[in-house]
């Protein structure tokens, strides 16, 4: 199958996954659901056309289909940001998305700032480049997350996109079940603590603060973990991140060896984490057996590797080293570089 056609099919599946998870994560109002249904039809339509292109060898139609997918991508990206707002928080004028936000003419996928009325025949859009997905533009936060309203971020690729290094069955369990549980339990902890503040009854404060730390850490680390990988990943970083790695670790090979060894030797379940220290002004590699107890708070995670057994056991059994070795082939360095570029802007007095 032509590589671009395969990307379109994966992209179509990925968009439908976003929609499925969005519907599961929160109740949607009539207007949002109407737009969501039309996006779903468009993802399905583009995927069907892509499969027919390959079957009928009509490759001359591929550029037009790719162009339409790019437009769909931009609008859907902004729709997702809009839908993250709780319905009761949405200003009145945004009930019809096309009236509230005029269409932007510039075809820049990485900086979607507008959404048009999503109709099945018109151009519509999503948050990963159709070159699928070599990088992922971080979503700008529009408003703070209200108490107990965290949501599961859908995968930025299809469930089977990381094969043969991470299998589809593991991705379903790891993302849909385990990460979802972190989100649900984090929301519960936040609501219980809010109840305690309102009532003044803090008898269970020890329990709920532990729950908050454990599930919050699990949610945030996994939210970094998913886009840290890509079916087009691997290789080495470039630019300022590459220079920083060489400057501190001596070479990329030395960094990679230390990170791998750290990941393989985490005691029990846990994480290996490449971090930036705003105070020391250099990179470092940390491990966290119990992620809620990571003691070096004065840092910013850039790249994380989950080495809990649920992340690899179905495919690798007890061979954690094989999992770590394969994982380097799917590291999404552009995403890590974006995090590094943002993190290094933060500078604190060294001691």
Protein Blocks (a to p, Z undefined) as FASTA:
>chain_A
ZZklmmmmmmmmmmmmmmmmmmmmpccdfklmmmmmmmmmmmmmmmmmmmmmmmnopakl
mmmmmmmmmmmmmmmmmmmmmmmpcfklpcfklmpmklmmccdfblcfklccbdcdddfk
bccddfbdfklpfbacddddfbdcdehiaccdddfbdfklmpckbcfklmmmmmmmmmmm
mmmmmmmmmmmmmmmmmnopaklmmmmmmmmmmmmmmmmmmmmmmmmpcfkgghjdehjl
lmmmmmmnopaklmmmmmmmmmmmoghjddddddddfklopacddddfblmlomblmbcc
fbdcdfbfklmmmmnommmklmmmmmmmmccfklmmmmmmmmmmpccddZZ
